Amino acid sequence: MEKKINVPLNDGDLSDLKVGDVIRLTGNILTARDQAHKRILDEGAPRNLDGAAIFHAGPIIKQNGEDYEMIAVGPTTSMRMNPYQSDVIDLGPKIVIGKGGMDDSVREALIRNKAVYAVATGGCAALYVDAVEKIESVDWLDLGMPEAVWNLKVEDFGPLIVAMDSEGNSLYD
């Protein structure tokens, strides 16, 4: 059974999520890869991260004048964010989305912050883009299109599988 979750979230919103649960998100998600994570820690986040969902993704975007069109958005390997992710989780996001596992520092941050790590299926970038209703904004374009922070309005974004829950359980154990 899939669980539908609205973003942003509160502490209690994820308490019943367990490893292996399938979820879909509605609301806003932020893309962020390594350079964005590093800048968040160095300069502060460009958006409020309280209850946010952060997606480890480098989307393919087409610019049409002042507007942007999402062509594809799929997960990137999350372990690249290990040096930064636990500190970023401490800033308030409740869901981290990516591909592959993350380390024990992230597991501890998920427990500490009552957050979860969910995996998106690699190779499904065209499927995930269908759930993106609108690109609401972009920050840090100077990092390049894939490294910028894209604020995406989504409807039923997924399916995503909870791979690490707020109790320390992990599909990777």
Helices and strands as residue ranges (DSSP letters): E 2-6, G 11-14, E 22-31, H 34-43, E 53-55, E 60-64, E 67-72, G 78-81, H 82-89, E 95-98, H 104-113, E 116-119, H 125-129, E 132-139, G 141-143, E 149-164
